[in-house]
């Protein structure tokens, strides 16, 4: 049995899986969201850790198992979210600054974009960790040598090992804006740019391999797999060949395309990142498009406007009208990610008339998710033959069909919605010998429903042009 810890933006899911990657037990705990100022988003690191302990205990109980029955732990996590803690006490010095946070937008606008693009594969944006870390360190009242920085994976490994192990895997490190993507090492020039001392940084380790012994619920279990959530989903979808792509529909929507062993030329509007690989698998790269507001648009319609009571009712409402009746919703609620990369952008709803109803608005929000994914795929220099989809929103058949229509290619959902956690479990299992190689893992991945395009290319192009006109208004 393998315990997969999936620490996400809104909560923590833990799964107990067997050797066939079947879920034996599941536990979940929500975590609080803190918004101290407009554009600021924070989490309590101690609450994150408590949610892991609780969800893990619940998953084991649901599986009828104990921690001593586990062969390994795999971790996947919300990326870029930045935690800094005291090495001696393990106490956080500040709340975690979440990937959605925009407080460092002005700083990012002044950064050397060409240097960052060349070294890291990323673009200067508050989304990534470096300026968050710089912000926290500038307010810390102790020397950096007494502190430890990490993304959420580092924080969890530190807690699991009682502070003995301070590591991050290559996929998470590649999201910090501090890593030389070609060498896989921390970049001295970038560290100097952000005023970060090497002493505060974790060791960079492979995504699949033993990193330490975790003390969990009264026993010790090896931590053997770590990957950022989107790279874990790419692995969990079995996208091992160049050109294979997946989209994860969650709080944000993230599209990754396997680039293989060569990083290649930068793609305008997208970033290049490290992909997770099996042990001794060498280096792999992926092109990524990050849609910052996906499912979060539905949360805003529910919690901010009271337009819907639950996200689940969005499908019924969207299908109750034949179209948006000219309404477009550009959900730049935390700026725009790929391919525009405009942290200063703000949301827009246009095309409203006296006949507009909440159903039109909900449909426009769902269409916005699909249009943003199409924007990312349009930026690629290659055509994606099949888009593999995972995440909670894949249960929305209206959205999946719409996605296929707008990109003109089939969309294939995962039978197991927890693909991210499955990817983490597969990486851990490969490290401890549960499977001999990724070919065995691919054979275990279960595919769900397939959606074929139903509209012609001309109609899709017209709808895409109207969407892009709405986006242009946001960018004025």
Secondary structure, 3 states (H helix, E strand, C coil): CEEEEEECCCEEEEEEECCCCCEEEEEEEECCCECCCCCCCEECHHHHHHHHHHHHHHHHHHHCCCHHHCCEEEEEECCCCEEEEECCCCCECCCEECCCCCCCHHHHHCCCHHHHHHHHCCCCCCCCHHHHHHHHHCCCCCCHHHEEEECHHHHHHHHHCCCCCCEEEHHHHCCCCCEECCCCEECHHHHHHHCCCHHHCCEEECCEEEEEEEEECCEEEEEEEEEEHHHHHHHHCCCCCCCCEEEEECCCEEEEEEEECCCCCCCCCCEEEECCCCCCCCCCEEEEEEECCCHHHHHHHHHHCCCCCCHHHHHHHHHCCCCCCCCEEECCCCCECCCCCECCCCCEEECCCCCCCHHHHHHHHHHHHHHHHHHHHHHCCCCCCEEEEECHHHHCHHHHHHHHHHHCCEEEEECCCCHHHHHHHHHHHHHHCCCCCHHHHHHHCCEEEEECCCCCHHHHHHHHHHHHHHHHHHHC
